[in-house]
Amino acid sequence: MKRSLKRLLDFGVKAIDGEKGDVKDFLFDEEKWIIRYLKTDLETSKHGKSVLIGNVFLEKPDRDHFLFPVKLLKADIEKAPPLQEHLPVSSRYEEEYHKHYRIVNYWDLPASAMKVMYPPRPISVPTKDINEKDLNTNLRSYNEVANYHVHATDGVFGHVCDLIIDEDDWQIVYVIVDTSNWMPWSKKVMIPTASLAEISYAKKEIKINLTIDQIKQSPEYNEVIAVKPDYEQSLSDFYNSL
């Protein structure tokens, strides 16, 4: 099933033994366009902290009750290494995170072995600090990319307003582009990630391998209606004809 990431923000995180925190962001791999982590904010008696929950622990969201089930206990989430807000997520942090949950680094896995077993207990908490010299990551924040300008091959046209995922494997399959700031061609369109060329964080834009005219002609996206196979087929037919 294809789902909007934007609509999952602020869902309650439902651990095995109860609710723990809210969904505040998603981190994705910009090379493979796959969700790696859910970010949740926790409230404690002393102070709040942000932690990550890996995609191997994610269940399918419960949209009727606005909950995001995960295969962890509340204590597991509470003991996760805190995420430093002022730094990008480093590969060093990820290594410590994976040691914490006793899971294999996803970059060490072959493409055919991306599923990981639920880790045994007890789980130990890493204590090593993450230094700036360790920063090296392909992880990007959904909240960061949302509202980036879209740079077509012949100019800037529209901005990113959502990402669409396949909740069976957490793959990002489409980018939703809002052209409302470029009247009179005001509409939202769904562009396959295969058409994306580059994310520029310095310029706060996403470059795509389409012209402005091709974006204008793309089938309109209606966020109220679920992404259904017939709509995806119309998209496929359109982009394959270019």
C-alpha positions, 0 to 999 in steps of 0.5 A, a space after each residue: 500500500 502506498 502511503 503519505 509520510 506527511 500524514 504519519 507525523 504526530 502519530 503515537 508510537 505504540 510499543 509492545 507494552 503501550 504508547 511511547 512518544 510521537 512520530 516527529 520525522 523520518 530519516 531516509 537513505 538518499 541513494 536508495 530512497 528507503 526509510 531507515 529510521 523513524 524519529 520520536 520525541 520522548 518526555 521524561 521526568 527530567 527532560 525530553 530526548 529524541 531517539 531513532 527506531 530502525 525500519 526493522 522494528 516498524 509495523 504497518 501504521 494504524 490510521 484508524 487510531 493514529 498509532 505507529 506500532 513498533 516491535 520494541 518494548 517501551 524500555 527499549 525505546 527509553 534506553 536508545 542512544 539519544 539523537 544529537 539535534 545539532 548534528 546530522 546522523 553520523 555513521 558512527 552513531 548508526 554503528 552504536 545504535 545497531 550495537 545497542 539493538 544487536 542488529 547488523 549494519 544495513 550497509 554490510 548486508 547484501 541486497 537480498 538480505 535486508 530483513 533482520 531478526 528481532 534482537 535478543 535481550 538483554 540490550 546494552 546501552 552505548 555510552 560513546 560520544 559521537 564526534 564531528 569528525 565521525 560524520 559521514 552519512 547518506 541519511 536525510 530528514 523528511 522534515 528537511 527536504 519538505 518544502 525544498 524547491 524543485 529544479 527541473 532541467 530548464 528552471 525552478 518549478 514548484 516545491 516538495 510537499 510530501 513523499 509517498 512510501 510503499 509501507 511493505 518495504 519502506 521504499 520511497 516511490 514518489 515525490 509530491 510536487 506542489 506547483 501552487 507558487 507558479 500560477 496559473 499551473 497550480 496543482 500537485 503532481 506525483 513524480 517517481 523517484 527514478 526521475 530524481 537526479 540530486 538533492 542539494 542541501 546548500 541550495 535547498 532544492 531537488 533536481 529532477 530529470 524533467 522539464 517544466 513543461 513535462 511537470 505541467 503535463 503530469 497527471 494531477 495528484 489528489 491527496 484526499 484520494 488513496 494512491 490506487 493501481 489505476 492512477 499509478 498505471 496512468 503515471 507509468 504510461 505518462 512517464 514512459 511516453 516521455 
